[in-house]
Amino acid sequence: SLYRADPARYTAMTYRRSGRSGLDLPAISLGLWQNFGGTDVFETGRAVLRRAFDRGVTHFDLANNYGPPPGSAEENFGRVLATDFKAHRDELIVSTKAGYDMWPGPYGSWGSRKYLTASLDQSLTRMGLDYVDIFYSHRVDPRTPLEETMGALDHAVRQGKALYVGISSYSPEMTRRAAAILKELGTPCLIHQPSYSMLNRWIEGGLLDALEETGIGCIAFSPLAQGMLTTKYLNGQPTDARAAKGGTLKAHFLSPENLERVRALDAVAKRRGQTLAQMAIAWVLRDPRVTSALIGARNVEQLDNSLDALKNTAFTPEELAEIDRHAVD
Ligand code: NDP
């Protein structure tokens, strides 16, 4: 069906500056890790992408391996770019990454210049793009000199295949080193993509300080802890939810202790007049150093619910203290 972008799409979203760069990102960005692969229903994903753009989500996050099968999320996103989003390329921030297993042999994973350069070319082909806006090193490669991995990111920018570069899940120490190397190369690091949620607060232990010091933005992935920070697991396990699919949300995360935390956090959310998902998103954005909350959504309903988090992002000190009592690692 024909898609015409909503002319009011920029009225309700807020945009936040990524570190000390020139680039704004939407306070909520959409990731295509799950629900957009070859085994998913294309039209469902397409509807989510259209709705997101209609509500001011200008940033879509991908990686070479998103699917399943690996690569299929980029292919599906490429179909939408070629049709619905065709007239809007300059309104979009598209990111991709390389770092995890992608093809067999010694050059299909980790952090060599060989792998990153070939992988970005493959990603561009799958999405039908000349360039991505952000190209990431998806993880630290302990066996490759950081200079080589960062050199490959800089090379991608010099080739015109990426506008900005980022790193994902790097420790504070490795982040500082990466930032220094990239600065020296003349390609400043735009953004760091770490996990962060009320059930996973590792970035408060030094990473956010490192990002502030180095002027790097922060896009927090899995702010809903993959769906745990919703009420869906409080009365048994729904068959259509991620934990039932035997994938990345492991059963042991749904321990009685964690479910008790979720129940207590839901009580706070109810008093705030929002869903737990909405509070979880608003909570990661309470720190101005967090540029964007990077969510997933299985359908339009979930997306709409999550985007409504922006209707109430203010927390009282009492609310924050109460959340702190339950939101521990
Ligand atoms: P979330 O924590 O937002 O989890 C999304 C899941 O939560 C959905 O698939 C859905 O699960 C459930 N959900 C979402 N919204 C609602 C809602 N309003 N009400 C109820 N349930 C809801 O993020 P993801 O784990 O999906 O990760 C988001 C993105 O982060 C990825 O797409 C990717 O771009 C990035 N990422 C990056 C990583 C990295 O290494 N750099 C690693 C992981 C993610 P269900 O199907 O159960 O309903």
Boltz pocket constraint, residues with backbone or C-beta under 6 A from the ligand:
constraints:
  - pocket:
      binder: B
      contacts: [[A, 30], [A, 31], [A, 32], [A, 33], [A, 34], [A, 35], [A, 61], [A, 62], [A, 138], [A, 168], [A, 169], [A, 193], [A, 220], [A, 221], [A, 222], [A, 223], [A, 224], [A, 225], [A, 226], [A, 227], [A, 228], [A, 230], [A, 231], [A, 232], [A, 240], [A, 241], [A, 242], [A, 243], [A, 277], [A, 278], [A, 294], [A, 295], [A, 296], [A, 297], [A, 298], [A, 301], [A, 302], [A, 303], [A, 305], [A, 306]]
      max_distance: 6.0
